[in-house]
Amino acid sequence: MENKFVVRPRKPAFGKTSVVSARLPDTMIERLDDVAKQTGRTRNELIQMCIDFALENIEILEQ
């Protein structure tokens, strides 16, 4: 299975949203900001897209 994170054109926002806070390493924020600059997306949009991708592709292993 080939896992690629594809950044697509922006879709209009819909539905209720909530604010969530998370601590991220400075290097990760720098990488997010680089991708945001390259794609014209906001940091927030990219974080949402990354989480959505992870949730769609997660594999939970039983011990």
TIRO-2110 file (N, C-alpha, C; in Angstrom, 1 decimal):
// TIRO-2110
0.8, -1.2, 0.0, N, 1, A
0.0, 0.0, 0.0, CA, 1, A
0.9, 1.2, 0.0, C, 1, A
0.6, 2.1, -0.9, N, 2, A
1.4, 3.4, -1.0, CA, 2, A
0.7, 4.5, -0.3, C, 2, A
1.3, 5.0, 0.8, N, 3, A
0.7, 6.1, 1.5, CA, 3, A
1.3, 7.4, 1.1, C, 3, A
0.6, 8.2, 0.5, N, 4, A
1.0, 9.6, 0.1, CA, 4, A
0.0, 10.6, 0.7, C, 4, A
0.6, 11.7, 1.2, N, 5, A
-0.3, 12.7, 1.7, CA, 5, A
-0.4, 13.8, 0.6, C, 5, A
-1.6, 13.8, 0.0, N, 6, A
-1.8, 14.7, -1.1, CA, 6, A
-2.6, 15.9, -0.7, C, 6, A
-2.1, 17.1, -1.1, N, 7, A
-2.7, 18.4, -0.7, CA, 7, A
-3.6, 18.8, -1.9, C, 7, A
-4.9, 18.8, -1.7, N, 8, A
-5.8, 19.1, -2.8, CA, 8, A
-6.3, 20.6, -2.7, C, 8, A
-7.0, 21.1, -3.7, N, 9, A
-7.5, 22.4, -3.6, CA, 9, A
-8.5, 22.6, -2.4, C, 9, A
-8.5, 23.8, -1.9, N, 10, A
-9.3, 24.1, -0.7, CA, 10, A
-10.8, 23.8, -0.9, C, 10, A
-11.5, 23.2, 0.1, N, 11, A
-12.9, 23.0, 0.0, CA, 11, A
-13.5, 24.0, 1.0, C, 11, A
-14.8, 24.4, 0.8, N, 12, A
-15.4, 25.3, 1.8, CA, 12, A
-15.6, 24.6, 3.1, C, 12, A
-15.4, 25.3, 4.2, N, 13, A
-15.6, 24.8, 5.6, CA, 13, A
-17.1, 24.5, 5.8, C, 13, A
-17.3, 23.4, 6.6, N, 14, A
-18.7, 23.1, 6.9, CA, 14, A
-18.7, 22.5, 8.3, C, 14, A
-19.9, 22.6, 8.9, N, 15, A
-20.1, 21.9, 10.2, CA, 15, A
-19.5, 22.7, 11.4, C, 15, A
-19.8, 22.2, 12.5, N, 16, A
-19.3, 22.8, 13.8, CA, 16, A
-17.8, 22.4, 14.0, C, 16, A
-17.0, 23.4, 14.5, N, 17, A
-15.6, 23.1, 14.8, CA, 17, A
-15.4, 23.5, 16.3, C, 17, A
-14.3, 23.0, 16.8, N, 18, A
-13.9, 23.3, 18.2, CA, 18, A
-12.4, 23.5, 18.2, C, 18, A
-12.0, 24.3, 19.1, N, 19, A
-10.6, 24.6, 19.3, CA, 19, A
-9.9, 23.5, 20.1, C, 19, A
-8.8, 23.0, 19.6, N, 20, A
-8.0, 22.0, 20.3, CA, 20, A
-6.5, 22.5, 20.4, C, 20, A
-5.9, 22.3, 21.5, N, 21, A
-4.5, 22.8, 21.6, CA, 21, A
-3.6, 21.6, 21.7, C, 21, A
-2.4, 21.7, 21.0, N, 22, A
-1.5, 20.6, 21.1, CA, 22, A
-0.1, 21.2, 21.0, C, 22, A
0.8, 20.6, 21.8, N, 23, A
2.2, 21.0, 21.8, CA, 23, A
3.0, 20.2, 20.7, C, 23, A
3.7, 21.0, 19.8, N, 24, A
4.4, 20.4, 18.7, CA, 24, A
5.8, 20.8, 18.8, C, 24, A
6.8, 19.9, 18.4, N, 25, A
8.2, 20.4, 18.3, CA, 25, A
8.4, 21.5, 17.3, C, 25, A
9.3, 22.4, 17.7, N, 26, A
9.5, 23.5, 16.8, CA, 26, A
9.9, 23.1, 15.4, C, 26, A
10.6, 22.0, 15.3, N, 27, A
11.0, 21.5, 13.9, CA, 27, A
9.8, 21.1, 13.1, C, 27, A
8.8, 20.5, 13.8, N, 28, A
7.6, 20.1, 13.1, CA, 28, A
6.8, 21.3, 12.6, C, 28, A
6.7, 22.4, 13.5, N, 29, A
6.1, 23.6, 13.1, CA, 29, A
6.8, 24.2, 11.9, C, 29, A
8.1, 24.2, 11.9, N, 30, A
8.8, 24.8, 10.8, CA, 30, A
8.5, 24.0, 9.5, C, 30, A
8.4, 22.7, 9.6, N, 31, A
8.1, 21.9, 8.4, CA, 31, A
6.7, 22.2, 7.9, C, 31, A
5.7, 22.3, 8.8, N, 32, A
4.4, 22.7, 8.5, CA, 32, A
4.3, 24.0, 7.8, C, 32, A
5.1, 25.0, 8.3, N, 33, A
5.1, 26.3, 7.7, CA, 33, A
5.7, 26.3, 6.3, C, 33, A
6.7, 25.5, 6.1, N, 34, A
7.3, 25.3, 4.8, CA, 34, A
6.3, 24.8, 3.8, C, 34, A
5.5, 23.8, 4.2, N, 35, A
4.5, 23.2, 3.3, CA, 35, A
3.4, 24.2, 3.1, C, 35, A
3.0, 24.9, 4.1, N, 36, A
2.0, 25.9, 4.0, CA, 36, A
2.4, 27.0, 3.0, C, 36, A
3.6, 27.4, 3.0, N, 37, A
4.1, 28.4, 2.1, CA, 37, A
4.1, 27.9, 0.7, C, 37, A
4.5, 26.6, 0.5, N, 38, A
4.6, 26.0, -0.8, CA, 38, A
3.2, 25.8, -1.4, C, 38, A
2.2, 25.5, -0.6, N, 39, A
0.9, 25.1, -1.1, CA, 39, A
-0.2, 26.2, -1.0, C, 39, A
0.1, 27.3, -0.3, N, 40, A
-0.9, 28.3, -0.1, CA, 40, A
-2.0, 27.9, 0.9, C, 40, A
-1.7, 26.9, 1.7, N, 41, A
-2.6, 26.5, 2.8, CA, 41, A
-2.2, 27.1, 4.1, C, 41, A
-3.1, 27.2, 5.0, N, 42, A
-2.8, 27.6, 6.4, CA, 42, A
-2.2, 26.4, 7.2, C, 42, A
-1.5, 26.8, 8.2, N, 43, A
-1.0, 25.7, 9.1, CA, 43, A
-2.1, 24.9, 9.7, C, 43, A
-3.2, 25.6, 10.0, N, 44, A
-4.4, 24.9, 10.6, CA, 44, A
-5.0, 23.9, 9.6, C, 44, A
-5.1, 24.3, 8.3, N, 45, A
-5.6, 23.4, 7.3, CA, 45, A
-4.8, 22.2, 7.1, C, 45, A
-3.5, 22.4, 7.1, N, 46, A
-2.6, 21.3, 7.0, CA, 46, A
-2.6, 20.3, 8.2, C, 46, A
-2.7, 20.8, 9.4, N, 47, A
-2.9, 20.0, 10.6, CA, 47, A
-4.2, 19.2, 10.5, C, 47, A
-5.3, 19.8, 10.1, N, 48, A
-6.5, 19.1, 9.9, CA, 48, A
-6.4, 18.0, 8.8, C, 48, A
-5.7, 18.3, 7.7, N, 49, A
-5.5, 17.3, 6.7, CA, 49, A
-4.7, 16.2, 7.1, C, 49, A
-3.6, 16.4, 7.9, N, 50, A
-2.7, 15.4, 8.4, CA, 50, A
-3.5, 14.5, 9.4, C, 50, A
-4.3, 15.0, 10.2, N, 51, A
-5.1, 14.2, 11.2, CA, 51, A
-6.1, 13.4, 10.5, C, 51, A
-6.8, 14.0, 9.5, N, 52, A
-7.8, 13.2, 8.7, CA, 52, A
-7.1, 12.1, 8.0, C, 52, A
-5.9, 12.3, 7.4, N, 53, A
-5.2, 11.3, 6.7, CA, 53, A
-4.8, 10.1, 7.7, C, 53, A
-4.3, 10.5, 8.8, N, 54, A
-3.9, 9.5, 9.8, CA, 54, A
-5.1, 8.7, 10.3, C, 54, A
-6.3, 9.3, 10.5, N, 55, A
-7.4, 8.6, 11.0, CA, 55, A
-8.0, 7.7, 9.9, C, 55, A
-7.9, 8.1, 8.6, N, 56, A
-8.4, 7.2, 7.5, CA, 56, A
-7.4, 6.0, 7.3, C, 56, A
-6.2, 6.2, 7.7, N, 57, A
-5.2, 5.1, 7.4, CA, 57, A
-4.6, 4.4, 8.6, C, 57, A
-5.2, 4.7, 9.7, N, 58, A
-4.7, 4.1, 11.0, CA, 58, A
-4.9, 2.6, 11.0, C, 58, A
-3.9, 1.9, 11.5, N, 59, A
-4.0, 0.4, 11.8, CA, 59, A
-3.7, 0.2, 13.2, C, 59, A
-4.7, -0.3, 13.9, N, 60, A
-4.6, -0.6, 15.4, CA, 60, A
-4.2, -2.0, 15.6, C, 60, A
-3.1, -2.3, 16.1, N, 61, A
-2.6, -3.7, 16.4, CA, 61, A
-3.0, -4.1, 17.8, C, 61, A
-3.5, -5.3, 17.9, N, 62, A
-3.8, -5.9, 19.2, CA, 62, A
-2.6, -6.5, 19.7, C, 62, A
-2.4, -6.4, 21.0, N, 63, A
-1.2, -7.0, 21.6, CA, 63, A
-1.4, -8.5, 21.9, C, 63, A
END
